[in-house]
Amino acid sequence: TLLGVFMGSEIADNIYQEEQEVLNVSMNKNSQTTWSMIDEKNNKEVITKIAPTEEITSNFGQQRCKKFNFSMEEGGFIKRGEGYACQNNKTGNWEMLGVELL
């Protein structure tokens, strides 16, 4: 589930529909959101908090982007990080550019 999207500092090329919805809602609300999902592979609850922190532009001001902080709790372990997402001008979806664990 969300673990694959937010782990490491890799670019998230393949976002599943659920994760795309989480990212879209979080970025569009422009406030912290909290999500709870079951990781079907490990059968554990994953609680994710996403908080947009700064609005920026890319492509010479043509694309809306946001920096965000996140935390993920699974089985009592918490991972924190930050990342960037830009809004696709054609689809309106937010696309993650990458994340970094802190």
N, C-alpha and C positions, 0 to 999 in steps of 0.2 A: 504494500500500500504506500503510504507516504514515506516510509523509510527509503525506498529507492529513489524518490524524488529529491530528498533533502540531504542524503549522505554524501560526504566528501566534497571536493571542489570541482566536480565534473559538470559539464553542461548537461542539463536535463533535456534530452532530445525526445524521449518518448514518455509523455505524460498520459496516464489513463484518464478516462472521463471523470471519475470521482475527484481525482487530484486537480484536474483542470477547473472543475467547479469550485473547489476549495480556494485555489489561487485567484480565480476571477472574483469571487465574493469578497475575499480578504482585501484585495487591491481596490476594488470598487467602493467598498465601505470606508476605506481609508482610516480604519481603526482596528484595534486588536480583535481578532476572532479566535475562538477556541473550537476545535474539532475533535471528535472522538470516533475512532474507527477500529474495527477488528482486523488485525493482520492475519489473514486466512492461512498463510504459510506456517506461522508460529502459534496461531490461535491465542493471541494476546491482544489486549486493548492498547491502542496507541493514542495518546492525547497530544494534539499538536496545537500550539499557539502561534499565530502569525501576526506581526505588528508592523505595518508600513511606517517607516521613520522619516523618509525624505523623498520629495518628488524631484526628479531630474529629467532632462531631455537628452535624446540621442539623435544621431543623424542630422546634425546641424539644426536642432530644434524641431525636427519633423516628427519625432516619435516620443510619446509620453512614457517615462520609465519611473520606477520607484525602487528605492532601497528598502529592505525589510529585515527585521530580526525574527527569529523563530526559536521555539523550544519544542522538544519532543520527549515525552515520557513513555517508556515501555518497561514494564516489569520492575518498576522502582528506579530505573536508570534514566537520567535526564541528559539529553544532548542539546546544546545551544549553538546557534550560528547566525550568520547573516547572508543575505543574497541580494540579487538584482533581478527585476522582471520588467519587461517592456511590453506595452500594449500593441498588438498587431493591428495596424491601421485598416486592414481589409476585413478581418474576422471579428475584431473587438476583444479577442481573447488575450489574456496576459501570458507571456512566454518567459519562462525562467531562463536567465542567461548563465546562471551558475550560483553555487553556494559555497560557503566556507564554514567549517565547524570551528567553534571557538574553544 
